[in-house]
Amino acid sequence: MPLPQQNLPFSEVAAPPPRQRVALAAPQVQTREYFGARAMGGAYGAIFMLQAIGMGLDTFAGGWFYDRLGGYGWSFAAAAAVGFGAVLLALPLRAPRAALGHASPAPA
């Protein structure tokens, strides 16, 4: 794909709009499928809250590891361990009701 000649934002060059919309919609669709349309606001809010807390703690922990241990090696190892723990927590999740062939109730 040749680069456009006009001045476009980097996001438009890296991921043209059709792919951009799909990538942004996937988390919302997954949240709705797992938690339902009624609980989507609360579930999505909790997801973003936990993500923001993790990003804040990660910055602090990375600096702490660097100050105490003189490098980022242990910080990367800790991040890998947390990621592996997240995968272990996600393994027991069941498929959404729609994927199992159950009819979902109509939204109120």
Residue frames relative to the residue before (quaternion, step in Angstrom):
aa qw qx qy qz dx dy dz
M 1.0000 0.0000 0.0000 0.0000 0.00 0.00 0.00
P 0.3284 -0.7543 0.5273 0.2125 3.62 -0.55 1.07
L 0.5214 -0.6358 0.4725 0.3172 3.53 -1.13 0.68
P 0.4959 -0.6581 0.4684 0.3188 3.60 -0.98 0.76
Q 0.5054 -0.6778 0.4559 0.2781 3.55 -1.13 0.64
Q 0.6502 0.5018 -0.3399 0.4581 3.63 1.07 -0.56
N 0.5738 -0.5832 0.4485 0.3597 3.56 -1.29 0.31
L 0.0396 0.7933 -0.6024 0.0790 3.55 -0.45 1.25
P 0.5748 -0.5541 0.4465 0.4041 3.60 -1.16 0.41
F 0.6358 -0.5556 0.3721 0.3856 3.56 -1.12 0.64
S 0.6341 0.5484 -0.3468 0.4205 3.61 0.97 -0.78
E 0.6403 0.5201 -0.3302 0.4587 3.61 1.08 -0.61
V 0.6689 0.4730 -0.2994 0.4891 3.58 1.09 -0.66
A 0.6911 0.4909 -0.2857 0.4470 3.60 0.92 -0.92
A 0.7930 0.0042 0.0270 0.6086 3.60 0.96 -0.84
P 0.3036 -0.7779 0.5182 0.1848 3.59 -0.14 1.22
P 0.7392 -0.5038 0.2286 0.3840 3.58 -1.09 0.70
P 0.6588 0.4980 -0.3812 0.4156 3.70 0.72 -0.68
R 0.6773 0.4648 -0.2993 0.4854 3.60 0.94 -0.81
Q 0.6032 0.5738 -0.3557 0.4247 3.56 1.06 -0.72
R 0.6754 0.4973 -0.3011 0.4537 3.59 0.86 -0.92
V 0.6457 0.5119 -0.3276 0.4623 3.59 0.96 -0.78
A 0.6671 0.5054 -0.3070 0.4530 3.58 0.90 -0.88
L 0.6907 0.4646 -0.2917 0.4711 3.59 0.98 -0.72
A 0.6804 0.4986 -0.2992 0.4460 3.60 1.07 -0.60
A 0.5423 0.6643 -0.4030 0.3195 3.63 1.07 -0.57
P 0.6825 0.4681 -0.3355 0.4500 3.70 0.75 -0.78
Q 0.6408 0.5194 -0.3378 0.4534 3.60 0.99 -0.74
V 0.6575 0.5033 -0.3131 0.4651 3.58 0.94 -0.86
Q 0.6519 0.5080 -0.3185 0.4642 3.58 0.94 -0.84
T 0.6383 0.5197 -0.3289 0.4629 3.59 0.95 -0.82
R 0.6648 0.4964 -0.3084 0.4653 3.59 0.91 -0.86
E 0.6692 0.5066 -0.3105 0.4462 3.59 0.94 -0.82
Y 0.7133 0.4467 -0.2676 0.4691 3.59 0.97 -0.77
F 0.8141 0.2833 -0.1262 0.4910 3.60 0.90 -0.87
G 0.5175 -0.6479 0.4145 0.3749 3.61 1.23 -0.23
A 0.6265 -0.5748 0.3834 0.3606 3.53 -1.23 0.55
R 0.6385 0.5473 -0.3390 0.4218 3.61 1.00 -0.74
A 0.7635 0.3698 -0.1888 0.4946 3.60 0.95 -0.85
M 0.3912 0.7682 -0.4562 0.2207 3.58 1.23 -0.02
G 0.6501 0.5304 -0.3343 0.4293 3.61 0.89 -0.82
G 0.6966 0.4605 -0.2714 0.4786 3.56 0.87 -0.92
A 0.6641 0.5044 -0.3098 0.4567 3.56 0.94 -0.87
Y 0.6796 0.4779 -0.2966 0.4710 3.57 0.91 -0.88
G 0.6167 0.5361 -0.3384 0.4666 3.58 1.08 -0.68
A 0.6538 0.5001 -0.3126 0.4741 3.59 0.98 -0.83
I 0.6232 0.5385 -0.3396 0.4542 3.58 1.00 -0.79
F 0.6963 0.4615 -0.2806 0.4728 3.59 0.85 -0.94
M 0.6200 0.5384 -0.3513 0.4498 3.61 1.02 -0.73
L 0.6862 0.4724 -0.2896 0.4713 3.59 0.85 -0.94
Q 0.6216 0.5328 -0.3383 0.4640 3.57 1.07 -0.70
A 0.6689 0.4938 -0.3025 0.4661 3.60 0.93 -0.85
I 0.6294 0.5158 -0.3354 0.4747 3.60 1.00 -0.76
G 0.6545 0.5178 -0.3088 0.4563 3.58 0.96 -0.85
M 0.6597 0.4980 -0.3187 0.4639 3.58 0.96 -0.81
G 0.6561 0.5073 -0.3171 0.4601 3.58 1.00 -0.74
L 0.6822 0.4757 -0.2851 0.4766 3.57 0.94 -0.87
D 0.6137 0.5647 -0.3456 0.4302 3.57 1.07 -0.71
T 0.6393 0.5209 -0.3252 0.4630 3.57 0.98 -0.79
F 0.6647 0.4944 -0.2953 0.4760 3.55 0.95 -0.91
A 0.6860 0.4923 -0.2898 0.4507 3.59 0.85 -0.98
G 0.6302 0.5342 -0.3399 0.4494 3.60 1.00 -0.75
G 0.6607 0.4921 -0.2980 0.4822 3.57 0.99 -0.83
W 0.6371 0.5285 -0.3267 0.4562 3.57 1.01 -0.81
F 0.6566 0.4986 -0.3110 0.4728 3.60 0.91 -0.91
Y 0.6586 0.5084 -0.3196 0.4535 3.59 0.92 -0.86
D 0.6786 0.4918 -0.2973 0.4574 3.61 0.88 -0.91
R 0.7304 0.4420 -0.2463 0.4588 3.59 0.88 -0.88
L 0.8156 0.2910 -0.1131 0.4871 3.57 0.91 -0.91
G 0.5013 -0.7180 0.3842 0.2925 3.59 1.27 0.02
G 0.7981 0.1473 -0.1127 0.5733 3.61 1.16 0.29
Y 0.5576 -0.6263 0.4446 0.3149 3.52 -1.34 0.07
G 0.3818 0.7589 -0.4644 0.2505 3.61 1.23 0.00
W 0.7067 0.4401 -0.2658 0.4861 3.58 0.84 -0.95
S 0.5940 0.5560 -0.3649 0.4526 3.56 1.13 -0.54
F 0.6574 0.4849 -0.3056 0.4892 3.59 0.99 -0.81
A 0.6350 0.5219 -0.3319 0.4628 3.59 1.02 -0.77
A 0.6520 0.5006 -0.3150 0.4744 3.61 0.98 -0.81
A 0.6397 0.5140 -0.3266 0.4690 3.60 1.00 -0.78
A 0.6422 0.5081 -0.3229 0.4745 3.60 1.00 -0.77
A 0.6471 0.5141 -0.3206 0.4627 3.60 0.99 -0.78
V 0.6439 0.4998 -0.3213 0.4821 3.60 0.99 -0.79
G 0.6460 0.5124 -0.3202 0.4664 3.61 0.97 -0.79
F 0.6439 0.5057 -0.3177 0.4783 3.58 0.98 -0.81
G 0.6349 0.5220 -0.3229 0.4692 3.59 1.03 -0.78
A 0.6333 0.5258 -0.3287 0.4630 3.59 1.04 -0.75
V 0.6287 0.5162 -0.3355 0.4751 3.58 1.02 -0.76
L 0.6524 0.5092 -0.3191 0.4618 3.61 0.94 -0.83
L 0.6543 0.4992 -0.3123 0.4745 3.59 1.03 -0.73
A 0.6900 0.4865 -0.2808 0.4565 3.60 1.07 -0.68
L 0.5254 0.6693 -0.4093 0.3294 3.61 1.14 -0.46
P 0.7321 0.4253 -0.2865 0.4483 3.68 0.79 -0.77
L 0.4360 0.6956 -0.4780 0.3124 3.64 1.18 -0.03
R 0.3567 -0.7281 0.5472 0.2078 3.53 -0.98 0.89
A 0.6041 -0.5436 0.4338 0.3891 3.54 -1.28 0.37
P 0.5958 -0.5633 0.4182 0.3909 3.60 -1.13 0.53
R 0.6560 -0.5317 0.3672 0.3901 3.57 -1.20 0.56
A 0.6355 0.5443 -0.3417 0.4280 3.61 0.96 -0.79
A 0.6620 0.5069 -0.3084 0.4579 3.60 1.02 -0.75
L 0.6612 0.5053 -0.3009 0.4658 3.59 1.19 -0.52
G 0.5599 -0.6231 0.3812 0.3911 3.59 1.26 -0.09
H 0.4830 0.6470 -0.4509 0.3806 3.62 1.23 0.16
A 0.4324 -0.6708 0.5307 0.2853 3.54 -1.04 0.68
S 0.3046 -0.7416 0.5656 0.1934 3.56 -0.87 0.89
P 0.5413 -0.6293 0.4368 0.3466 3.60 -1.05 0.71
A 0.5554 -0.6014 0.4591 0.3452 3.54 -1.17 0.61
P 0.5144 -0.6394 0.4575 0.3426 3.60 -0.98 0.72
A 0.4511 -0.7047 0.4869 0.2507 3.53 -1.08 0.79
